[in-house]
């Protein structure tokens, strides 16, 4: 009897020590389960394809401007006086239709979301980007008119202070 009583006391002592640990584990599992039940963040809305980037643009009545870019790259922009919201861009052998995107800086920004092409034109130069891959396709693109513009004179370091 004494032996069974000591075994019973040891079991109770073991349970008394293990009980808080089991309760802590159980409450941790409940916390994990509760956080797992939270709804996932809302997914970003899918890009709307309005079909503006589709098809080959008609450039027969458009004015073309050839650009020479660094690293020997060349591209041509076709504009139409009747449609200032779109341009056509010949890059390599492909002709793409780009749609104007409003800017706060005054830069001319045209984009074709389907192919990821992004043309940014400022008075000094233009740049062509691949927005899907995050790559610069052509930089320092200048038309004959832009190349004829005199470069800004470098600032005199003595007067910059």
Buried (B, 14 or more C-beta within 10 A) or exposed (E): EEEEEEEEEEEEEEEEEEEEEEEEEEEEEEEEEEEEEEEEEEEEEEEEEEEBBEEEBEBEEBEEBEBBBEEEBEBBBBBBEEEEEBBBBBBEEEBBBBBBBEEEEEEBBBBBBBBBBBBBBEEEBBBBBBEEEEEEBBBBBBBEEBEEEEEEEEEEEEEEE
